[in-house]
Amino acid sequence: MKKHLALITVFLMLTGCATYEAKYADEKTAKDVKTTKELSHTFYLIGDAGLSPMGGINPALKIFKEKVQKADTNSTAIFLGDNIYPAGLPDPKDSTVAFLRAKNHLDAQLETVRDFKGRVIFIPGNHDWYTEGLIGMKRQEVYVEKHINRKDAFIPENGCPLELVEVNEDIVVIALDTEWYLTNWDYRPSINDDCEIKSREKFMQELESLIKKNAGKTIVIAQHHPIFSYGPHGGQFTFKQQFYPTSASPVPMPILGSFVNLFRKTAGASVEDMQNKRYRELRNRIFTLAQFAEKVVIASGHEHALQYIVENNVPQIVSGSGAKKGATNLLNGSKFTTGRMGYATLEVYTDGSSRVRFFGLKEEDKDKEEFLFTTGVFQRDTTVNEYQFPDSFPEKVTTSIYTEDEVDRSAFFKLIWGERYRKYYGTEVTVPTVEIDTLFGGLEPVRKGGGNQSKSLRLRHASGKEYVMRAMKKSAERYLQAMAFKDQYIIGEFEETYTEGLLEDFYTGAHPYAPFTVPIMSEAIGIYHTNPKLYYVPKQPALGDFNGDFGDELYMIEEHVSEGHNELESFGLAKEIKSTYDFLSELRSDEKYHVDTDMYIRARLFDMVIGDWDRHQDQWRWAEFEYKDKDSVVYQPIPRDRDQVYSIMGDGLLMGITTKIIPPLKLMEGFRDNIRNVRTFNSNPYSLDMALLNGTELHQWMRQVSLLREKLTPEVIDRSFEAFPEEVHDETVQKIKEILLSRLSKLGKIAQDYYKVLN
């Protein structure tokens, strides 16, 4: 038995010995390279620098100070967390000695940027949370900003998890407090009191949104905890650490020490180790989101080392040796690593390219720096004009959403999955051709959209008004990414596979042209709406670099539900438009904020008439109207994204059964004469309905029922379907009209049933 344990110990020690030496994947990167490129911005990155001798400054901070004092205004110094060892900034009333020691460590870092001409950013690390949690964090925030007289130097503010910094029009920093995500909220009940983001999922949604909105820029995600690292936090240990697994170990612990390290490496005993369940969740989600844009670089500390790692084209700069040394291994995507104390720089150039450089203390002279490593991070932006555009485009084009092969299904397939609206996806329709720079007075593409199903492009008018161009063909991979692979990037993995084909066929349960019928009916009943138009958009000069992903297919183009359309009656001439999240925050903050309950009831009943079950919170925007004489602000709903109108997702043998017996799928029951179950049909908007409609009176609902019955006449319904392409006017249109009239006749009972559900 002892022999076996000895062999295991030797194996564990020999298979994972990290060292302090500099290691390179390519020795050429150990030589500095001069460049003549025009510099746009330089980031100076140092982390875990919160330890210096009393009254002095540690060697790494000395060389960092010498570097940043020479920098110009186009630069940012980022301190990547663990700004004070061992436990943040205590209250001087509790311990004068502890406060003075912590103050000394923080002052040493502040001294390095006192005369710095650029921007200063401090982000928190785990050690900064260790004294009184949020209270200690805010104490540090106030101290930092007061002592260097710089507002917003400590971010994210107020112990919140995320903040965007716009460096210039081509570069942004997204500052994250990753300890906010990792810490045990049960011990910190007030953690989100001062923050708009109050859940980890909302944090990820906001991060995803920021990455997608800035997808054409260089995005620096500054966070304390790395997503990749090959030091102790990543399960790599020195030979000595196999005997002394912690710095506090008084005596050697062979065998036991190796098993302690093995446990850290495989199970993540501490939430600060990368294999911990919560940390792994954080890493996987951020790593996936980082791949939603082409130029995202992650800068971190935490590991007391300098590392440059590239995994799946996502570059990671680890600069965590601002006060301590740590051992590492050169593994997987590692390009460089060393245990020396030092810092890193990220240089971004005007052509969009960038490079990273690492500097450390000289071995023979600790007061001087030594260049260690450099490599390119991103290549320059290129505009590849690979398309030969014609001098003019035809006025109209005849085409279909899917090819004939894509809608050609066997009898058995149709038995299982139903007929759906499949044939209309393969029906050729004749539609107008549009050139983007002439549409609506001239539009310019600004960025890709962030939808979970449709491939979309945001367009902007010179006045600031924005529009959205959505491909009529849904993206199966986008849906899988959003719904099933949140912690793994899969775009491109399912192209031309059976899975993609099956999911694209599943989408045919939604009528492709249904959204175009909604505006006329909405107008008739006094509901706000967008005004979608169907166009064929060819690849064209106006699309610029977006020609690679867009063009040569059918698109729906409509107003983006946002501010700037204040002359648009279908948005209520509103000057201010809020998201549901912001609207609800306002509603909770002060009694002067109200929702137009009657209008929301009307909108929700209309959803039930047209079979639109996909009415979750993000499918709404809110027009804001201020009445100063009454000290009142009223919000009215603007529904958007009408993809599921008249949908028959429950068609076919398989979905016909599953939508009856599987609770999450019951909302997809299908567009029939009546709603089978109003509670399950309204599963998506239920929480919002409870927030806004609980406590309403039945007579309010019945009044809106009468209005819908009066206004949605057969003539109005007929007129709404004139928006369908002529080629798809057939017996299905007549069937949809009959179902609409049937649902209107039953709307009183539907309203009563749902009123009871909510009350």
Secondary structure by P-SEA (a helix, b strand, c coil): caaaaaaaaaaaaaabbbbcccccccccccbbbbbcccccbbbbbbccccccccccccaaaaaaaaaaaaccccbbbbcccccccccccccccccaaaaaaaaaaaaaaaaaaccccbbbbbbbccccccccaaaaaaaaaaaaaaaaccccccccccccccccccccccbbbbcccccccccccccccccccccccccaaaaaaaaaaaaaaaccccccccccccccccccccccccaaaaaccccccccccaaaaaaaaaaaacccccccccccaaaaaaaaaaaaaaacccbbbbbbccccccbbbbcccbbbbbcccccccbbbbbccccccccccccbbbbbbcccccbbbbbbbcccccccbbbbccccccccccccccccccccccccbbbbcccccccccccaaaaaaccccccccccbbbbbbbbcccccccbbbbcccccccccbbbbbbccccbbbbbbbccccaaaaaaacccccccccccccccaaaaaaaaaacccccccccccaaaaaaabbbbbbbbbbbccccccccccccccccbbbbbbcccccccccccccccccccccaaaaaaaaacccccccaaaaaaaaaaaaaaacccccccccbbbbbbbbccccbbbbbbbbcccccccccccccaaaaaaaaccccccccccccccccccccccccaaaaaaaccccccaaaaaaaaaaaaacccaaaaaaaacccccccccaaaaaaaaaaaaaaaaaaaaaaaaaaaac
